[in-house]
Amino acid sequence: MLEKSFGGFRYIRRPYQCRHTFISICLNSGKLSPVEVAKLVGSSPAMIYNHYLGTSSDIEVPIL
């Protein structure tokens, strides 16, 4: 866990939040495909599409 101090308040960043941020940055950069990001983080492409790109209607999940 990472602890930070903000305006006198302490808050803790969980590893999941760091992972979520990493995946979001990778996808938003456009340099990595969702399939490549899935391989990097040890997840399935379907989870990446559904969880991180689920609001985009023009993306299709490939059948592997």
mmCIF file as Biopython writes it, N, C-alpha, C and O atoms, coordinates in Angstrom:
data_model
#
loop_
_atom_site.group_PDB
_atom_site.id
_atom_site.type_symbol
_atom_site.label_atom_id
_atom_site.label_alt_id
_atom_site.label_comp_id
_atom_site.label_asym_id
_atom_site.label_entity_id
_atom_site.label_seq_id
_atom_site.pdbx_PDB_ins_code
_atom_site.Cartn_x
_atom_site.Cartn_y
_atom_site.Cartn_z
_atom_site.occupancy
_atom_site.B_iso_or_equiv
_atom_site.auth_seq_id
_atom_site.auth_asym_id
_atom_site.pdbx_PDB_model_num
ATOM 1   N N  . MET A ? 1  ? 0.825   -1.176  0.000   1.0 0.0 1  A 1 
ATOM 2   C CA . MET A ? 1  ? 0.000   0.000   0.000   1.0 0.0 1  A 1 
ATOM 3   C C  . MET A ? 1  ? 0.875   1.248   0.000   1.0 0.0 1  A 1 
ATOM 4   O O  . MET A ? 1  ? 1.957   1.267   0.587   1.0 0.0 1  A 1 
ATOM 5   N N  . LEU A ? 2  ? 0.404   2.255   -0.646  1.0 0.0 2  A 1 
ATOM 6   C CA . LEU A ? 2  ? 1.097   3.534   -0.675  1.0 0.0 2  A 1 
ATOM 7   C C  . LEU A ? 2  ? 0.304   4.535   0.154   1.0 0.0 2  A 1 
ATOM 8   O O  . LEU A ? 2  ? -0.908  4.666   -0.013  1.0 0.0 2  A 1 
ATOM 9   N N  . GLU A ? 3  ? 0.984   5.234   1.039   1.0 0.0 3  A 1 
ATOM 10  C CA . GLU A ? 3  ? 0.319   6.248   1.841   1.0 0.0 3  A 1 
ATOM 11  C C  . GLU A ? 3  ? 0.722   7.624   1.355   1.0 0.0 3  A 1 
ATOM 12  O O  . GLU A ? 3  ? 1.887   7.874   1.047   1.0 0.0 3  A 1 
ATOM 13  N N  . LYS A ? 4  ? -0.256  8.514   1.289   1.0 0.0 4  A 1 
ATOM 14  C CA . LYS A ? 4  ? 0.013   9.892   0.918   1.0 0.0 4  A 1 
ATOM 15  C C  . LYS A ? 4  ? -0.704  10.801  1.899   1.0 0.0 4  A 1 
ATOM 16  O O  . LYS A ? 4  ? -1.701  10.413  2.508   1.0 0.0 4  A 1 
ATOM 17  N N  . SER A ? 5  ? -0.198  11.989  2.044   1.0 0.0 5  A 1 
ATOM 18  C CA . SER A ? 5  ? -0.840  12.972  2.897   1.0 0.0 5  A 1 
ATOM 19  C C  . SER A ? 5  ? -1.385  14.077  2.005   1.0 0.0 5  A 1 
ATOM 20  O O  . SER A ? 5  ? -0.673  14.602  1.149   1.0 0.0 5  A 1 
ATOM 21  N N  . PHE A ? 6  ? -2.631  14.423  2.207   1.0 0.0 6  A 1 
ATOM 22  C CA . PHE A ? 6  ? -3.272  15.443  1.387   1.0 0.0 6  A 1 
ATOM 23  C C  . PHE A ? 6  ? -4.078  16.365  2.283   1.0 0.0 6  A 1 
ATOM 24  O O  . PHE A ? 6  ? -5.121  15.973  2.807   1.0 0.0 6  A 1 
ATOM 25  N N  . GLY A ? 7  ? -3.604  17.576  2.458   1.0 0.0 7  A 1 
ATOM 26  C CA . GLY A ? 7  ? -4.323  18.553  3.269   1.0 0.0 7  A 1 
ATOM 27  C C  . GLY A ? 7  ? -4.552  18.095  4.698   1.0 0.0 7  A 1 
ATOM 28  O O  . GLY A ? 7  ? -5.593  18.390  5.285   1.0 0.0 7  A 1 
ATOM 29  N N  . GLY A ? 8  ? -3.592  17.380  5.263   1.0 0.0 8  A 1 
ATOM 30  C CA . GLY A ? 8  ? -3.743  16.901  6.621   1.0 0.0 8  A 1 
ATOM 31  C C  . GLY A ? 8  ? -4.457  15.566  6.739   1.0 0.0 8  A 1 
ATOM 32  O O  . GLY A ? 8  ? -4.510  14.987  7.824   1.0 0.0 8  A 1 
ATOM 33  N N  . PHE A ? 9  ? -5.013  15.064  5.626   1.0 0.0 9  A 1 
ATOM 34  C CA . PHE A ? 9  ? -5.693  13.775  5.638   1.0 0.0 9  A 1 
ATOM 35  C C  . PHE A ? 9  ? -4.786  12.723  5.030   1.0 0.0 9  A 1 
ATOM 36  O O  . PHE A ? 9  ? -4.093  12.982  4.046   1.0 0.0 9  A 1 
ATOM 37  N N  . ARG A ? 10 ? -4.791  11.543  5.615   1.0 0.0 10 A 1 
ATOM 38  C CA . ARG A ? 10 ? -4.014  10.436  5.066   1.0 0.0 10 A 1 
ATOM 39  C C  . ARG A ? 10 ? -4.927  9.540   4.260   1.0 0.0 10 A 1 
ATOM 40  O O  . ARG A ? 10 ? -6.043  9.240   4.683   1.0 0.0 10 A 1 
ATOM 41  N N  . TYR A ? 11 ? -4.469  9.121   3.125   1.0 0.0 11 A 1 
ATOM 42  C CA . TYR A ? 11 ? -5.225  8.130   2.379   1.0 0.0 11 A 1 
ATOM 43  C C  . TYR A ? 11 ? -4.267  7.090   1.827   1.0 0.0 11 A 1 
ATOM 44  O O  . TYR A ? 11 ? -3.080  7.352   1.635   1.0 0.0 11 A 1 
ATOM 45  N N  . ILE A ? 12 ? -4.799  5.923   1.580   1.0 0.0 12 A 1 
ATOM 46  C CA . ILE A ? 12 ? -3.980  4.790   1.165   1.0 0.0 12 A 1 
ATOM 47  C C  . ILE A ? 12 ? -4.391  4.368   -0.236  1.0 0.0 12 A 1 
ATOM 48  O O  . ILE A ? 12 ? -5.576  4.199   -0.522  1.0 0.0 12 A 1 
ATOM 49  N N  . ARG A ? 13 ? -3.402  4.200   -1.105  1.0 0.0 13 A 1 
ATOM 50  C CA . ARG A ? 13 ? -3.635  3.685   -2.452  1.0 0.0 13 A 1 
ATOM 51  C C  . ARG A ? 13 ? -3.457  2.173   -2.414  1.0 0.0 13 A 1 
ATOM 52  O O  . ARG A ? 13 ? -2.407  1.671   -2.012  1.0 0.0 13 A 1 
ATOM 53  N N  . ARG A ? 14 ? -4.456  1.478   -2.820  1.0 0.0 14 A 1 
ATOM 54  C CA . ARG A ? 14 ? -4.392  0.031   -2.898  1.0 0.0 14 A 1 
ATOM 55  C C  . ARG A ? 14 ? -3.702  -0.378  -4.207  1.0 0.0 14 A 1 
ATOM 56  O O  . ARG A ? 14 ? -3.757  0.365   -5.187  1.0 0.0 14 A 1 
ATOM 57  N N  . PRO A ? 15 ? -3.057  -1.544  -4.235  1.0 0.0 15 A 1 
ATOM 58  C CA . PRO A ? 15 ? -2.402  -1.997  -5.469  1.0 0.0 15 A 1 
ATOM 59  C C  . PRO A ? 15 ? -3.364  -2.038  -6.662  1.0 0.0 15 A 1 
ATOM 60  O O  . PRO A ? 15 ? -2.965  -1.757  -7.792  1.0 0.0 15 A 1 
ATOM 61  N N  . TYR A ? 16 ? -4.626  -2.387  -6.409  1.0 0.0 16 A 1 
ATOM 62  C CA . TYR A ? 16 ? -5.600  -2.437  -7.496  1.0 0.0 16 A 1 
ATOM 63  C C  . TYR A ? 16 ? -5.758  -1.070  -8.165  1.0 0.0 16 A 1 
ATOM 64  O O  . TYR A ? 16 ? -5.894  -0.985  -9.385  1.0 0.0 16 A 1 
ATOM 65  N N  . GLN A ? 17 ? -5.739  0.002   -7.361  1.0 0.0 17 A 1 
ATOM 66  C CA . GLN A ? 17 ? -5.890  1.339   -7.924  1.0 0.0 17 A 1 
ATOM 67  C C  . GLN A ? 17 ? -4.704  1.692   -8.818  1.0 0.0 17 A 1 
ATOM 68  O O  . GLN A ? 17 ? -4.876  2.338   -9.852  1.0 0.0 17 A 1 
ATOM 69  N N  . CYS A ? 18 ? -3.517  1.276   -8.429  1.0 0.0 18 A 1 
ATOM 70  C CA . CYS A ? 18 ? -2.328  1.519   -9.249  1.0 0.0 18 A 1 
ATOM 71  C C  . CYS A ? 18 ? -2.411  0.724   -10.552 1.0 0.0 18 A 1 
ATOM 72  O O  . CYS A ? 18 ? -2.039  1.225   -11.613 1.0 0.0 18 A 1 
ATOM 73  N N  . ARG A ? 19 ? -2.896  -0.505  -10.472 1.0 0.0 19 A 1 
ATOM 74  C CA . ARG A ? 19 ? -3.061  -1.352  -11.658 1.0 0.0 19 A 1 
ATOM 75  C C  . ARG A ? 19 ? -4.078  -0.729  -12.607 1.0 0.0 19 A 1 
ATOM 76  O O  . ARG A ? 19 ? -3.859  -0.678  -13.817 1.0 0.0 19 A 1 
ATOM 77  N N  . HIS A ? 20 ? -5.183  -0.258  -12.055 1.0 0.0 20 A 1 
ATOM 78  C CA . HIS A ? 20 ? -6.234  0.376   -12.855 1.0 0.0 20 A 1 
ATOM 79  C C  . HIS A ? 20 ? -5.682  1.615   -13.579 1.0 0.0 20 A 1 
ATOM 80  O O  . HIS A ? 20 ? -5.956  1.827   -14.760 1.0 0.0 20 A 1 
ATOM 81  N N  . THR A ? 21 ? -4.916  2.414   -12.866 1.0 0.0 21 A 1 
ATOM 82  C CA . THR A ? 21 ? -4.315  3.613   -13.455 1.0 0.0 21 A 1 
ATOM 83  C C  . THR A ? 21 ? -3.352  3.232   -14.569 1.0 0.0 21 A 1 
ATOM 84  O O  . THR A ? 21 ? -3.367  3.841   -15.639 1.0 0.0 21 A 1 
ATOM 85  N N  . PHE A ? 22 ? -2.512  2.227   -14.326 1.0 0.0 22 A 1 
ATOM 86  C CA . PHE A ? 22 ? -1.560  1.770   -15.335 1.0 0.0 22 A 1 
ATOM 87  C C  . PHE A ? 22 ? -2.280  1.320   -16.606 1.0 0.0 22 A 1 
ATOM 88  O O  . PHE A ? 22 ? -1.894  1.708   -17.708 1.0 0.0 22 A 1 
ATOM 89  N N  . ILE A ? 23 ? -3.321  0.507   -16.457 1.0 0.0 23 A 1 
ATOM 90  C CA . ILE A ? 23 ? -4.059  0.007   -17.615 1.0 0.0 23 A 1 
ATOM 91  C C  . ILE A ? 23 ? -4.720  1.163   -18.363 1.0 0.0 23 A 1 
ATOM 92  O O  . ILE A ? 23 ? -4.682  1.212   -19.593 1.0 0.0 23 A 1 
ATOM 93  N N  . SER A ? 24 ? -5.316  2.080   -17.634 1.0 0.0 24 A 1 
ATOM 94  C CA . SER A ? 24 ? -5.973  3.228   -18.265 1.0 0.0 24 A 1 
ATOM 95  C C  . SER A ? 24 ? -4.982  4.076   -19.054 1.0 0.0 24 A 1 
ATOM 96  O O  . SER A ? 24 ? -5.284  4.509   -20.167 1.0 0.0 24 A 1 
ATOM 97  N N  . ILE A ? 25 ? -3.805  4.316   -18.486 1.0 0.0 25 A 1 
ATOM 98  C CA . ILE A ? 25 ? -2.778  5.106   -19.176 1.0 0.0 25 A 1 
ATOM 99  C C  . ILE A ? 25 ? -2.312  4.387   -20.438 1.0 0.0 25 A 1 
ATOM 100 O O  . ILE A ? 25 ? -2.160  5.009   -21.490 1.0 0.0 25 A 1 
ATOM 101 N N  . CYS A ? 26 ? -2.087  3.087   -20.335 1.0 0.0 26 A 1 
ATOM 102 C CA . CYS A ? 26 ? -1.651  2.309   -21.511 1.0 0.0 26 A 1 
ATOM 103 C C  . CYS A ? 26 ? -2.683  2.387   -22.631 1.0 0.0 26 A 1 
ATOM 104 O O  . CYS A ? 26 ? -2.323  2.601   -23.789 1.0 0.0 26 A 1 
ATOM 105 N N  . LEU A ? 27 ? -3.949  2.217   -22.303 1.0 0.0 27 A 1 
ATOM 106 C CA . LEU A ? 27 ? -4.994  2.237   -23.319 1.0 0.0 27 A 1 
ATOM 107 C C  . LEU A ? 27 ? -5.187  3.630   -23.905 1.0 0.0 27 A 1 
ATOM 108 O O  . LEU A ? 27 ? -5.375  3.776   -25.113 1.0 0.0 27 A 1 
ATOM 109 N N  . ASN A ? 28 ? -5.141  4.646   -23.062 1.0 0.0 28 A 1 
ATOM 110 C CA . ASN A ? 28 ? -5.347  6.016   -23.531 1.0 0.0 28 A 1 
ATOM 111 C C  . ASN A ? 28 ? -4.187  6.533   -24.371 1.0 0.0 28 A 1 
ATOM 112 O O  . ASN A ? 28 ? -4.360  7.452   -25.172 1.0 0.0 28 A 1 
ATOM 113 N N  . SER A ? 29 ? -3.003  5.946   -24.191 1.0 0.0 29 A 1 
ATOM 114 C CA . SER A ? 29 ? -1.848  6.395   -24.971 1.0 0.0 29 A 1 
ATOM 115 C C  . SER A ? 29 ? -1.978  6.002   -26.439 1.0 0.0 29 A 1 
ATOM 116 O O  . SER A ? 29 ? -1.434  6.668   -27.321 1.0 0.0 29 A 1 
ATOM 117 N N  . GLY A ? 30 ? -2.701  4.919   -26.691 1.0 0.0 30 A 1 
ATOM 118 C CA . GLY A ? 30 ? -2.852  4.439   -28.061 1.0 0.0 30 A 1 
ATOM 119 C C  . GLY A ? 30 ? -1.652  3.672   -28.581 1.0 0.0 30 A 1 
ATOM 120 O O  . GLY A ? 30 ? -1.645  3.235   -29.732 1.0 0.0 30 A 1 
ATOM 121 N N  . LYS A ? 31 ? -0.642  3.504   -27.750 1.0 0.0 31 A 1 
ATOM 122 C CA . LYS A ? 31 ? 0.573   2.811   -28.185 1.0 0.0 31 A 1 
ATOM 123 C C  . LYS A ? 31 ? 0.482   1.300   -28.015 1.0 0.0 31 A 1 
ATOM 124 O O  . LYS A ? 31 ? 1.233   0.553   -28.643 1.0 0.0 31 A 1 
ATOM 125 N N  . LEU A ? 32 ? -0.436  0.852   -27.168 1.0 0.0 32 A 1 
ATOM 126 C CA . LEU A ? 32 ? -0.614  -0.581  -26.927 1.0 0.0 32 A 1 
ATOM 127 C C  . LEU A ? 32 ? -2.060  -0.953  -27.209 1.0 0.0 32 A 1 
ATOM 128 O O  . LEU A ? 32 ? -2.983  -0.201  -26.897 1.0 0.0 32 A 1 
ATOM 129 N N  . SER A ? 33 ? -2.240  -2.108  -27.794 1.0 0.0 33 A 1 
ATOM 130 C CA . SER A ? 33 ? -3.595  -2.599  -28.032 1.0 0.0 33 A 1 
ATOM 131 C C  . SER A ? 33 ? -4.134  -3.215  -26.735 1.0 0.0 33 A 1 
ATOM 132 O O  . SER A ? 33 ? -3.357  -3.562  -25.845 1.0 0.0 33 A 1 
ATOM 133 N N  . PRO A ? 34 ? -5.445  -3.350  -26.628 1.0 0.0 34 A 1 
ATOM 134 C CA . PRO A ? 34 ? -6.005  -4.008  -25.447 1.0 0.0 34 A 1 
ATOM 135 C C  . PRO A ? 34 ? -5.474  -5.428  -25.246 1.0 0.0 34 A 1 
ATOM 136 O O  . PRO A ? 34 ? -5.333  -5.885  -24.112 1.0 0.0 34 A 1 
ATOM 137 N N  . VAL A ? 35 ? -5.182  -6.116  -26.331 1.0 0.0 35 A 1 
ATOM 138 C CA . VAL A ? 35 ? -4.633  -7.475  -26.229 1.0 0.0 35 A 1 
ATOM 139 C C  . VAL A ? 35 ? -3.233  -7.425  -25.611 1.0 0.0 35 A 1 
ATOM 140 O O  . VAL A ? 35 ? -2.897  -8.254  -24.766 1.0 0.0 35 A 1 
ATOM 141 N N  . GLU A ? 36 ? -2.419  -6.456  -26.032 1.0 0.0 36 A 1 
ATOM 142 C CA . GLU A ? 36 ? -1.070  -6.312  -25.471 1.0 0.0 36 A 1 
ATOM 143 C C  . GLU A ? 36 ? -1.129  -5.930  -23.993 1.0 0.0 36 A 1 
ATOM 144 O O  . GLU A ? 36 ? -0.356  -6.443  -23.184 1.0 0.0 36 A 1 
ATOM 145 N N  . VAL A ? 37 ? -2.044  -5.035  -23.645 1.0 0.0 37 A 1 
ATOM 146 C CA . VAL A ? 37 ? -2.197  -4.635  -22.242 1.0 0.0 37 A 1 
ATOM 147 C C  . VAL A ? 37 ? -2.628  -5.830  -21.408 1.0 0.0 37 A 1 
ATOM 148 O O  . VAL A ? 37 ? -2.131  -6.019  -20.298 1.0 0.0 37 A 1 
ATOM 149 N N  . ALA A ? 38 ? -3.540  -6.635  -21.921 1.0 0.0 38 A 1 
ATOM 150 C CA . ALA A ? 38 ? -3.995  -7.828  -21.202 1.0 0.0 38 A 1 
ATOM 151 C C  . ALA A ? 38 ? -2.832  -8.775  -20.919 1.0 0.0 38 A 1 
ATOM 152 O O  . ALA A ? 38 ? -2.737  -9.336  -19.828 1.0 0.0 38 A 1 
ATOM 153 N N  . LYS A ? 39 ? -1.959  -8.949  -21.890 1.0 0.0 39 A 1 
ATOM 154 C CA . LYS A ? 39 ? -0.788  -9.811  -21.695 1.0 0.0 39 A 1 
ATOM 155 C C  . LYS A ? 39 ? 0.142   -9.233  -20.631 1.0 0.0 39 A 1 
ATOM 156 O O  . LYS A ? 39 ? 0.679   -9.971  -19.804 1.0 0.0 39 A 1 
ATOM 157 N N  . LEU A ? 40 ? 0.331   -7.912  -20.652 1.0 0.0 40 A 1 
ATOM 158 C CA . LEU A ? 40 ? 1.212   -7.269  -19.673 1.0 0.0 40 A 1 
ATOM 159 C C  . LEU A ? 40 ? 0.732   -7.453  -18.238 1.0 0.0 40 A 1 
ATOM 160 O O  . LEU A ? 40 ? 1.534   -7.683  -17.332 1.0 0.0 40 A 1 
ATOM 161 N N  . VAL A ? 41 ? -0.572  -7.351  -18.037 1.0 0.0 41 A 1 
ATOM 162 C CA . VAL A ? 41 ? -1.111  -7.380  -16.670 1.0 0.0 41 A 1 
ATOM 163 C C  . VAL A ? 41 ? -1.637  -8.752  -16.266 1.0 0.0 41 A 1 
ATOM 164 O O  . VAL A ? 41 ? -2.152  -8.917  -15.160 1.0 0.0 41 A 1 
ATOM 165 N N  . GLY A ? 42 ? -1.513  -9.738  -17.154 1.0 0.0 42 A 1 
ATOM 166 C CA . GLY A ? 42 ? -1.952  -11.094 -16.816 1.0 0.0 42 A 1 
ATOM 167 C C  . GLY A ? 42 ? -3.455  -11.233 -16.756 1.0 0.0 42 A 1 
ATOM 168 O O  . GLY A ? 42 ? -3.997  -11.883 -15.862 1.0 0.0 42 A 1 
ATOM 169 N N  . SER A ? 43 ? -4.118  -10.624 -17.704 1.0 0.0 43 A 1 
ATOM 170 C CA . SER A ? 43 ? -5.581  -10.656 -17.729 1.0 0.0 43 A 1 
ATOM 171 C C  . SER A ? 43 ? -6.038  -11.094 -19.115 1.0 0.0 43 A 1 
ATOM 172 O O  . SER A ? 43 ? -5.222  -11.283 -20.017 1.0 0.0 43 A 1 
ATOM 173 N N  . SER A ? 44 ? -7.330  -11.251 -19.273 1.0 0.0 44 A 1 
ATOM 174 C CA . SER A ? 44 ? -7.853  -11.633 -20.581 1.0 0.0 44 A 1 
ATOM 175 C C  . SER A ? 44 ? -8.232  -10.383 -21.370 1.0 0.0 44 A 1 
ATOM 176 O O  . SER A ? 44 ? -8.624  -9.373  -20.787 1.0 0.0 44 A 1 
ATOM 177 N N  . PRO A ? 45 ? -8.115  -10.452 -22.692 1.0 0.0 45 A 1 
ATOM 178 C CA . PRO A ? 45 ? -8.550  -9.319  -23.510 1.0 0.0 45 A 1 
ATOM 179 C C  . PRO A ? 45 ? -10.024 -8.971  -23.281 1.0 0.0 45 A 1 
ATOM 180 O O  . PRO A ? 45 ? -10.402 -7.800  -23.314 1.0 0.0 45 A 1 
ATOM 181 N N  . ALA A ? 46 ? -10.848 -9.986  -23.052 1.0 0.0 46 A 1 
ATOM 182 C CA . ALA A ? 46 ? -12.278 -9.732  -22.816 1.0 0.0 46 A 1 
ATOM 183 C C  . ALA A ? 46 ? -12.491 -8.879  -21.572 1.0 0.0 46 A 1 
ATOM 184 O O  . ALA A ? 46 ? -13.351 -7.998  -21.567 1.0 0.0 46 A 1 
ATOM 185 N N  . MET A ? 47 ? -11.710 -9.133  -20.504 1.0 0.0 47 A 1 
ATOM 186 C CA . MET A ? 47 ? -11.843 -8.338  -19.285 1.0 0.0 47 A 1 
ATOM 187 C C  . MET A ? 47 ? -11.427 -6.898  -19.545 1.0 0.0 47 A 1 
ATOM 188 O O  . MET A ? 47 ? -12.077 -5.971  -19.061 1.0 0.0 47 A 1 
ATOM 189 N N  . ILE A ? 48 ? -10.358 -6.699  -20.299 1.0 0.0 48 A 1 
ATOM 190 C CA . ILE A ? 48 ? -9.900  -5.348  -20.619 1.0 0.0 48 A 1 
ATOM 191 C C  . ILE A ? 48 ? -10.983 -4.617  -21.408 1.0 0.0 48 A 1 
ATOM 192 O O  . ILE A ? 48 ? -11.322 -3.478  -21.085 1.0 0.0 48 A 1 
ATOM 193 N N  . TYR A ? 49 ? -11.523 -5.258  -22.432 1.0 0.0 49 A 1 
ATOM 194 C CA . TYR A ? 49 ? -12.579 -4.637  -23.224 1.0 0.0 49 A 1 
ATOM 195 C C  . TYR A ? 49 ? -13.802 -4.320  -22.367 1.0 0.0 49 A 1 
ATOM 196 O O  . TYR A ? 49 ? -14.331 -3.210  -22.421 1.0 0.0 49 A 1 
ATOM 197 N N  . ASN A ? 50 ? -14.246 -5.286  -21.582 1.0 0.0 50 A 1 
ATOM 198 C CA . ASN A ? 50 ? -15.468 -5.101  -20.799 1.0 0.0 50 A 1 
ATOM 199 C C  . ASN A ? 50 ? -15.306 -4.083  -19.675 1.0 0.0 50 A 1 
ATOM 200 O O  . ASN A ? 50 ? -16.207 -3.278  -19.436 1.0 0.0 50 A 1 
ATOM 201 N N  . HIS A ? 51 ? -14.185 -4.109  -18.993 1.0 0.0 51 A 1 
ATOM 202 C CA . HIS A ? 51 ? -14.005 -3.254  -17.816 1.0 0.0 51 A 1 
ATOM 203 C C  . HIS A ? 51 ? -13.504 -1.861  -18.165 1.0 0.0 51 A 1 
ATOM 204 O O  . HIS A ? 51 ? -13.954 -0.878  -17.575 1.0 0.0 51 A 1 
ATOM 205 N N  . TYR A ? 52 ? -12.596 -1.762  -19.097 1.0 0.0 52 A 1 
ATOM 206 C CA . TYR A ? 52 ? -11.974 -0.474  -19.393 1.0 0.0 52 A 1 
ATOM 207 C C  . TYR A ? 52 ? -12.506 0.185   -20.656 1.0 0.0 52 A 1 
ATOM 208 O O  . TYR A ? 52 ? -12.457 1.409   -20.778 1.0 0.0 52 A 1 
ATOM 209 N N  . LEU A ? 53 ? -13.005 -0.588  -21.581 1.0 0.0 53 A 1 
ATOM 210 C CA . LEU A ? 53 ? -13.498 -0.045  -22.842 1.0 0.0 53 A 1 
ATOM 211 C C  . LEU A ? 53 ? -14.984 -0.335  -23.031 1.0 0.0 53 A 1 
ATOM 212 O O  . LEU A ? 53 ? -15.510 -0.206  -24.136 1.0 0.0 53 A 1 
ATOM 213 N N  . GLY A ? 54 ? -15.650 -0.723  -21.963 1.0 0.0 54 A 1 
ATOM 214 C CA . GLY A ? 54 ? -17.048 -1.137  -22.033 1.0 0.0 54 A 1 
ATOM 215 C C  . GLY A ? 54 ? -18.010 -0.065  -22.482 1.0 0.0 54 A 1 
ATOM 216 O O  . GLY A ? 54 ? -19.087 -0.387  -22.984 1.0 0.0 54 A 1 
ATOM 217 N N  . THR A ? 55 ? -17.661 1.207   -22.320 1.0 0.0 55 A 1 
ATOM 218 C CA . THR A ? 55 ? -18.580 2.277   -22.702 1.0 0.0 55 A 1 
ATOM 219 C C  . THR A ? 55 ? -18.457 2.655   -24.165 1.0 0.0 55 A 1 
ATOM 220 O O  . THR A ? 55 ? -19.253 3.447   -24.671 1.0 0.0 55 A 1 
ATOM 221 N N  . SER A ? 56 ? -17.473 2.101   -24.845 1.0 0.0 56 A 1 
ATOM 222 C CA . SER A ? 56 ? -17.270 2.418   -26.253 1.0 0.0 56 A 1 
ATOM 223 C C  . SER A ? 56 ? -18.042 1.408   -27.096 1.0 0.0 56 A 1 
ATOM 224 O O  . SER A ? 56 ? -17.788 0.206   -27.015 1.0 0.0 56 A 1 
ATOM 225 N N  . SER A ? 57 ? -18.970 1.885   -27.894 1.0 0.0 57 A 1 
ATOM 226 C CA . SER A ? 57 ? -19.842 0.974   -28.637 1.0 0.0 57 A 1 
ATOM 227 C C  . SER A ? 57 ? -19.247 0.516   -29.961 1.0 0.0 57 A 1 
ATOM 228 O O  . SER A ? 57 ? -19.785 -0.403  -30.578 1.0 0.0 57 A 1 
ATOM 229 N N  . ASP A ? 58 ? -18.158 1.124   -30.419 1.0 0.0 58 A 1 
ATOM 230 C CA . ASP A ? 58 ? -17.593 0.755   -31.709 1.0 0.0 58 A 1 
ATOM 231 C C  . ASP A ? 58 ? -16.481 -0.289  -31.620 1.0 0.0 58 A 1 
ATOM 232 O O  . ASP A ? 58 ? -15.818 -0.574  -32.617 1.0 0.0 58 A 1 
ATOM 233 N N  . ILE A ? 59 ? -16.276 -0.856  -30.444 1.0 0.0 59 A 1 
ATOM 234 C CA . ILE A ? 59 ? -15.215 -1.840  -30.250 1.0 0.0 59 A 1 
ATOM 235 C C  . ILE A ? 59 ? -15.841 -3.227  -30.112 1.0 0.0 59 A 1 
ATOM 236 O O  . ILE A ? 59 ? -16.802 -3.413  -29.366 1.0 0.0 59 A 1 
ATOM 237 N N  . GLU A ? 60 ? -15.291 -4.187  -30.834 1.0 0.0 60 A 1 
ATOM 238 C CA . GLU A ? 60 ? -15.756 -5.562  -30.742 1.0 0.0 60 A 1 
ATOM 239 C C  . GLU A ? 60 ? -14.704 -6.418  -30.054 1.0 0.0 60 A 1 
ATOM 240 O O  . GLU A ? 60 ? -13.507 -6.263  -30.294 1.0 0.0 60 A 1 
ATOM 241 N N  . VAL A ? 61 ? -15.161 -7.322  -29.197 1.0 0.0 61 A 1 
ATOM 242 C CA . VAL A ? 61 ? -14.253 -8.228  -28.513 1.0 0.0 61 A 1 
ATOM 243 C C  . VAL A ? 61 ? -13.899 -9.362  -29.469 1.0 0.0 61 A 1 
ATOM 244 O O  . VAL A ? 61 ? -14.790 -10.053 -29.963 1.0 0.0 61 A 1 
ATOM 245 N N  . PRO A ? 62 ? -12.599 -9.562  -29.736 1.0 0.0 62 A 1 
ATOM 246 C CA . PRO A ? 62 ? -12.215 -10.634 -30.658 1.0 0.0 62 A 1 
ATOM 247 C C  . PRO A ? 62 ? -12.403 -12.009 -30.020 1.0 0.0 62 A 1 
ATOM 248 O O  . PRO A ? 62 ? -12.225 -12.174 -28.813 1.0 0.0 62 A 1 
ATOM 249 N N  . ILE A ? 63 ? -12.757 -12.974 -30.830 1.0 0.0 63 A 1 
ATOM 250 C CA . ILE A ? 63 ? -12.881 -14.345 -30.353 1.0 0.0 63 A 1 
ATOM 251 C C  . ILE A ? 63 ? -11.507 -14.975 -30.453 1.0 0.0 63 A 1 
ATOM 252 O O  . ILE A ? 63 ? -10.911 -15.018 -31.529 1.0 0.0 63 A 1 
ATOM 253 N N  . LEU A ? 64 ? -11.003 -15.467 -29.322 1.0 0.0 64 A 1 
ATOM 254 C CA . LEU A ? 64 ? -9.654  -16.055 -29.297 1.0 0.0 64 A 1 
ATOM 255 C C  . LEU A ? 64 ? -9.708  -17.550 -29.374 1.0 0.0 64 A 1 
ATOM 256 O O  . LEU A ? 64 ? -8.667  -18.207 -29.365 1.0 0.0 64 A 1 
#
